[in-house]
Amino acid sequence: MMEAYLVSNVACSIICAKWALDLGFSQTRQTLFLIGGLLFGPLVLLILYVYLINKAKKEGQPGAKFI
């Protein structure tokens, strides 16, 4: 049980770091999101997802359009 939790949080932390990089955050903030992803997993992913949607909305990209 504990191994599955650790594996999912490691995956979340890698995705968090990648999304923070895509958002143009500083290296310090990227590292904080990496650590946050290790500790809180999906919650940090949700926060970054909202950032990504708002960024797409500001730039007029199709990822921000709701059906």
Stockholm file with secondary structure:
# STOCKHOLM 1.0

chainA/1-67         MMEAYLVSNVACSIICAKWALDLGFSQTRQTLFLIGGLLFGPLVLLILYVYLINKAKKEGQPGAKFI
#=GR chainA/1-67 SS CHHHHHHHHHHHHHHHHHHHHHTTCCHHHHHHHHHHHHHHTHHHHHHHHHHHHHHHHHHTCGGGCCC
#=GC SS_cons        CHHHHHHHHHHHHHHHHHHHHHTTCCHHHHHHHHHHHHHHTHHHHHHHHHHHHHHHHHHTCGGGCCC
//
